[in-house]
């Protein structure tokens, strides 16, 4: 487990091409989304179907590419020691608007099953803090996710 994490971090540090940087960014984002999915220790049908949909629309991926990215992120995310590993990559490469979209996607996943678990809430709040988003932005994204449920 530690060897895989070291390999990820070593390969991450050596990523110099734009393609490699883009892939690391996508893996970081998916890993954070997986943190929300697994926060309540269950993967229900709503979350399982919403995650690939979010990726295909947000990252312009095919369903097959999204599923492959999810599988790769699962192996990385399972070996991670903190959210900082993922948020650091996002802070380096993303705008405020992109960070807000990520938090919005996290809220949508958290509410996909119709209820918010306190662990999901904690992960999203901690991620927003690590992404240097204001509390008002966090609440705005949460409200947008709740409103999207009603549509």
Order of alpha helices (4+ residues) and beta strands (2+ residues): alpha-alpha-alpha-alpha-alpha-alpha-alpha-alpha
